[in-house]
Amino acid sequence: MFHHSSKLQYPVKVDKPNPQFAMLLQQAIGGIEGEIRVAMQYFFQAMGARGDDRIRDMLMSTATEELSHIEMLGHAVALNLEGAPVSYQEETAKDPVMNAILGGANPRHLLSSGLSAMPVNANGVPFDMSHVYATGNIGADMMANVAAESGGRVLATRLYNWTDDHGMKDFLSFLIARDTYHQQQWLAIIEELGGMQAQLPIPNSTPEEHEATEHSYYYLNTLLDKDAPKGRWGEGPSLDGRSQYSIKNTPEPLGQEPSLGGAKPNSGAQTDQVDPAK
């Protein structure tokens, strides 16, 4: 059961409507870095969370917070579209809002949504859930969540830098702050579970005999004209504490040359494919 307050989580104000900025804000709603993505990601992770019920509760609580961010962003989009005319019969030449629409804002805000937000990205492409990651593995999901919040904070920072509207900067500063916490929230779960060494490799429940461990800890250099870049990834103890990193600078292929042989009769192949001996 979900509950809803009629008030927004944080004040959303626009000093001067800007339909072009409304289009950019759509990325924070329906883009792969956006709030629909993280809300659904945490929601589906929560529904599949097994083990520690505290983590399920955190995921569900954060999912509903992200829904509130969608609502705030939707309100911000509508406020930035405030006053846009709905026909050419209005004095479009004198209206900076309509000029902005004609100058590169999303026409679907006028044609499809009645000057309000939509579940789409900045290009008008609907969010299709393909970037919702919920594996049922706590380690994998927490790492995916850190990446999601990091991308969201990058986007919010770029939006903040794009606008000179004081109201929008204040609102975006709130979103940046919440992304700061959510990154650390998911990392704190990793820490509580023993840190990276205890959680890696993910899944850490895979029996070692199922893994060809002689291939688990070397960096494979495939550059023909350069040696491998040197760094932490190629030397010293592995992050999971199970081995030492190394580098294969000129690796030799270990497999065979692939050959599938002849095609099956009646498979739609050419005669020479069905009987390659001819």
Phi, psi and omega per residue, in radians:
M1 nan 2.332 3.118
F2 -1.943 2.605 3.063
H3 -2.084 2.690 -3.101
H4 -2.372 2.332 3.010
S5 -1.658 2.531 3.122
S6 -1.261 -0.219 -3.119
K7 -1.743 2.561 3.115
L8 -1.234 2.735 3.123
Q9 -1.109 -0.587 -3.106
Y10 -2.574 2.585 -3.118
P11 -1.045 2.420 3.091
V12 -2.176 1.992 -3.111
K13 -2.334 2.568 3.094
V14 -2.175 2.175 3.131
D15 -1.313 -0.694 -3.130
K16 -2.496 2.072 -3.118
P17 -0.975 2.506 -3.110
N18 -2.586 1.675 -3.109
P19 -1.059 -0.505 3.085
Q20 -1.144 -0.695 3.103
F21 -1.231 -0.528 3.052
A22 -1.041 -0.702 3.108
M23 -1.113 -0.724 3.127
L24 -1.150 -0.664 3.112
L25 -1.084 -0.432 3.129
Q26 -1.040 -0.501 3.124
Q27 -1.119 -0.596 3.124
A28 -1.321 -0.223 3.060
I29 -1.645 -1.053 -2.977
G30 -1.973 0.167 3.077
G31 -1.432 2.979 -3.132
I32 -1.182 -0.304 3.070
E33 -1.659 0.075 -2.892
G34 -1.576 -3.113 -3.017
E35 -1.332 -0.540 3.052
I36 -1.049 -0.733 -3.112
R37 -1.049 -0.916 -3.056
V38 -1.246 -0.609 3.108
A39 -1.053 -0.815 -3.135
M40 -1.247 -0.600 3.137
Q41 -1.108 -0.849 -3.123
Y42 -1.199 -0.611 -3.138
F43 -1.110 -0.828 -3.125
F44 -1.280 -0.570 3.029
Q45 -1.105 -0.716 3.132
A46 -1.092 -0.730 -3.114
M47 -1.173 -0.380 3.141
G48 -1.876 0.155 -3.062
A49 -1.312 2.207 3.074
R50 -2.120 2.567 3.123
G51 1.888 -1.998 -3.077
D52 -1.309 1.948 -3.101
D53 -1.167 -0.357 3.085
R54 -1.074 -0.653 -3.126
I55 -1.204 -0.681 3.054
R56 -1.039 -0.764 -3.127
D57 -1.118 -0.701 3.103
M58 -1.098 -0.766 3.140
L59 -1.088 -0.781 -3.118
M60 -1.167 -0.715 3.126
S61 -1.112 -0.735 -3.129
T62 -1.239 -0.609 3.072
A63 -1.033 -0.761 -3.128
T64 -1.233 -0.552 3.033
E65 -1.095 -0.705 3.133
E66 -1.135 -0.572 3.031
L67 -1.058 -0.665 3.111
S68 -1.161 -0.530 3.087
H69 -1.217 -0.616 3.045
I70 -1.055 -0.771 3.141
E71 -1.081 -0.749 3.131
M72 -1.124 -0.759 3.123
L73 -1.142 -0.672 3.078
G74 -1.066 -0.698 3.089
H75 -1.153 -0.692 3.122
A76 -1.099 -0.712 3.096
V77 -1.066 -0.834 -3.122
A78 -1.074 -0.714 3.135
L79 -1.143 -0.624 3.110
N80 -1.262 -0.330 3.091
L81 -1.664 -0.018 -3.083
E82 -1.020 2.279 3.061
G83 1.548 -0.051 3.108
A84 -1.173 2.305 -3.134
P85 -1.217 2.757 -3.085
V86 -1.901 0.094 3.092
S87 -2.737 2.793 3.092
Y88 -1.250 -0.266 3.127
Q89 -1.186 -0.378 3.062
E90 -1.313 2.926 -3.027
E91 -1.367 1.329 -3.036
T92 -1.188 -0.580 -3.092
A93 -1.143 -0.475 -3.122
K94 -1.652 -0.070 -3.016
D95 -1.803 1.884 -3.110
P96 -1.117 -0.446 3.124
V97 -1.201 -0.804 3.116
M98 -1.174 -0.667 3.079
N99 -1.035 -0.659 3.117
A100 -1.152 -0.699 3.096
I101 -1.066 -0.811 -3.136
L102 -1.209 -0.332 -3.083
G103 -1.643 0.196 3.034
G104 2.388 0.003 3.084
A105 -1.350 3.050 -3.065
N106 -1.387 1.985 -3.135
P107 -1.132 -0.339 3.133
R108 -1.171 -0.413 3.047
H109 -1.076 -0.525 3.085
L110 -1.531 -0.730 -2.975
L111 -1.535 -0.534 -2.971
S112 -1.968 -0.490 -2.980
S113 -2.125 0.073 3.123
G114 1.103 0.751 3.101
L115 1.113 0.810 3.091
S116 -2.500 3.035 -3.063
A117 -1.243 2.770 3.110
M118 -2.353 2.784 3.104
P119 -1.430 1.011 -3.070
V120 -2.327 2.929 3.059
N121 -1.559 -2.986 -3.069
A122 -1.176 -0.316 3.076
N123 -1.647 0.047 -3.134
G124 1.467 0.170 -3.125
V125 -1.506 2.191 -3.116
P126 -1.113 2.532 3.068
F127 -1.245 2.252 -2.992
D128 -1.989 0.218 3.066
M129 1.258 0.072 -3.083
S130 -1.229 -0.250 3.133
H131 -1.874 0.430 3.038
V132 -1.668 2.030 -3.056
Y133 -1.938 2.011 3.134
A134 -2.497 1.689 -2.979
T135 -1.635 -0.270 -2.992
G136 1.444 0.002 3.096
N137 -1.907 2.081 -3.035
I138 -1.051 -0.763 -3.125
G139 -1.073 -0.849 -3.137
A140 -1.099 -0.726 -3.109
D141 -1.182 -0.704 3.137
M142 -1.141 -0.685 3.103
M143 -1.131 -0.709 3.094
A144 -1.110 -0.619 -3.124
N145 -1.223 -0.664 3.078
V146 -1.084 -0.745 3.119
A147 -1.122 -0.700 -3.141
A148 -1.117 -0.784 3.139
E149 -1.188 -0.577 3.111
S150 -1.144 -0.796 3.091
G151 -1.103 -0.667 3.109
G152 -1.130 -0.667 3.140
R153 -1.240 -0.618 3.039
V154 -1.052 -0.810 -3.138
L155 -1.101 -0.812 -3.134
A156 -1.074 -0.647 3.103
T157 -1.134 -0.733 3.124
R158 -1.154 -0.687 3.082
L159 -1.122 -0.709 3.106
Y160 -1.038 -0.780 -3.116
N161 -1.234 -0.390 -3.080
W162 -1.328 -0.632 -2.983
T163 -1.726 2.654 2.983
D164 -1.959 0.188 3.141
D165 -1.382 2.124 -3.065
H166 -1.078 -0.733 3.137
G167 -1.079 -0.748 3.138
M168 -1.202 -0.661 3.092
K169 -1.095 -0.703 3.121
D170 -1.109 -0.770 3.119
F171 -1.119 -0.789 -3.122
L172 -1.177 -0.539 3.087
S173 -1.111 -0.561 3.069
F174 -1.180 -0.787 3.127
L175 -1.110 -0.696 3.092
I176 -1.046 -0.748 -3.132
A177 -1.119 -0.741 -3.138
R178 -1.179 -0.617 3.062
D179 -1.126 -0.645 3.079
T180 -0.999 -0.851 -3.114
Y181 -1.173 -0.776 -3.047
H182 -1.115 -0.615 3.030
Q183 -0.976 -0.854 -3.063
Q184 -1.291 -0.497 3.081
Q185 -1.033 -0.830 -3.113
W186 -1.245 -0.637 3.076
L187 -1.160 -0.565 3.110
A188 -1.122 -0.588 3.074
I189 -1.125 -0.784 3.084
I190 -0.993 -0.777 -3.139
E191 -1.092 -0.755 -3.125
E192 -1.141 -0.474 3.113
L193 -1.486 0.167 3.074
G194 1.965 0.016 3.124
G195 1.459 -3.122 -3.063
M196 -1.094 -0.667 -3.107
Q197 -1.092 -0.674 -3.138
A198 -1.304 -0.526 -3.055
Q199 -1.539 -0.444 -3.128
L200 -1.534 2.613 -0.197
P201 -1.296 2.723 3.135
I202 -1.681 2.197 -0.086
P203 -1.337 2.472 -3.123
N204 -1.444 0.013 3.113
S205 -1.602 -0.068 3.136
T206 -1.187 2.155 3.136
P207 -1.038 2.456 -3.088
E208 -1.089 -0.519 -3.135
E209 -1.237 -0.198 3.074
H210 -1.497 -0.049 -3.032
E211 -2.105 2.308 3.054
A212 -1.372 1.402 -2.936
T213 -1.123 -0.289 3.079
E214 -1.154 -0.242 3.124
H215 -1.917 0.185 -2.979
S216 -1.520 -0.290 -2.923
Y217 -2.374 0.406 3.046
Y218 -1.980 2.571 3.029
Y219 -1.517 2.236 -3.093
L220 -1.728 1.961 3.139
N221 -1.555 2.059 3.131
T222 -1.913 0.187 3.090
L223 -1.379 2.155 -3.094
L224 -1.292 -0.537 -3.006
D225 -1.954 0.202 -3.137
K226 -2.498 2.600 2.936
D227 -1.264 2.849 3.135
A228 -1.078 2.469 3.023
P229 -1.089 2.369 -3.087
K230 -1.614 2.428 3.136
G231 -3.126 -3.027 -3.099
R232 -1.000 -0.511 -3.087
W233 -1.225 -0.195 -3.059
G234 -2.043 0.049 -3.122
E235 -2.707 2.748 3.128
G236 1.522 3.119 -3.107
P237 -1.200 2.520 3.098
S238 -1.166 2.724 -3.076
L239 -1.135 -0.404 3.106
D240 -1.577 -0.018 3.086
G241 1.305 0.182 -3.056
R242 -1.645 -0.288 -3.040
S243 -2.807 -2.932 3.070
Q244 -2.068 2.463 3.075
Y245 -1.324 2.610 3.036
S246 -2.554 3.112 -3.106
I247 -2.252 2.360 2.946
K248 -1.837 1.817 -3.030
N249 -1.376 -0.673 3.122
T250 -2.205 1.280 -3.042
P251 -1.213 2.496 3.058
E252 -1.755 2.441 3.097
P253 -1.142 2.430 -3.100
L254 -1.745 -0.249 -3.043
G255 -1.676 -3.118 -3.129
Q256 -1.588 2.900 3.000
E257 -1.314 2.173 -3.057
P258 -1.258 2.334 3.048
S259 -2.562 2.178 -3.066
L260 -1.616 -0.149 -3.097
G261 1.306 -2.799 -3.062
G262 -1.348 2.724 3.068
A263 -1.415 2.767 3.125
K264 -1.294 2.526 3.017
P265 -1.017 2.590 3.112
N266 1.117 0.369 3.128
S267 -1.638 -0.012 -3.122
G268 1.530 0.136 3.123
A269 -1.494 2.948 3.072
Q270 -1.256 2.785 -3.123
T271 -1.007 -0.722 -3.125
D272 -1.145 -0.420 3.108
Q273 -1.376 -0.633 -3.113
V274 -1.197 -0.685 3.127
D275 -2.262 1.392 -3.041
P276 -1.130 -0.225 3.139
A277 -1.256 -0.392 -3.082
K278 -1.264 nan nan
